[in-house]
């Protein structure tokens, strides 16, 4: 079952979605920080067999972000969780052309329902650098608005 979800993200004609460990490094920290609650982060660590009792929130966050460098047990668990959480709501983002996708992202951000859209954007293959930086600017606003 778990591997089936990963298979949904690719097709024989090419990638339709990136996995967590494949997303641009500029998105790893915000994905963990805004797409996963602290309790979800702890649950992922537990499922991966990594104890969290002796770790504070920052250490947990850093551990999850650091796992994104390659496919491993923890990055696999993060990917699985995020696709289960947001996949149905976010997968349509990959079918938009880039301008329409950015417009949809802006609308979701302005309405406050941006988490699934953010996951959809960052898992989009072939995202231009220009689009990445537009998302990063909004992402920084997200971080500032939650403090």
C-alpha positions, 0 to 999 in steps of 0.5 A: 500500500505505501509503495503504491502511493509513491508509484502514483507520482510517476508515470511511464511518460515521465514524472508527474510529481516530485517526491519529498526528497526530490523537491528543491532544497529551498522548499524543504524547511517550509514544507516541514514547518508549515505543512506538518504540525508538531504532532505530525512531525513526532508521529512520522519520527515514531513510524520511522523508528526514531525516538523524539522524546529527548528532542525539542521542536527545533531539533525535530524540525532539523532532523526532518529537513535533513532527511530530504537529501535522499530517499531514506526511511524518514524521507519516505515516511514524510513523503507518504504522509504529505501525499496522504494529507494533501495529494487529492487536493494538490495533484491538480496543480501539476496539470496547470500551465505555470502562470495558471498554477501561480495564479491559483497559488496566489488565490489559495494564499490570499484565502488562507487555504494554501497548504495543499496548494503549496505542496502541489507547487513544490512537487511540480516537476520543471518549475521555473526559477522565476516561479520558485522565487515567487513562491519563496517570497510568499513562503517568507510572508507565511513564516512572518505571519505565523510568528 
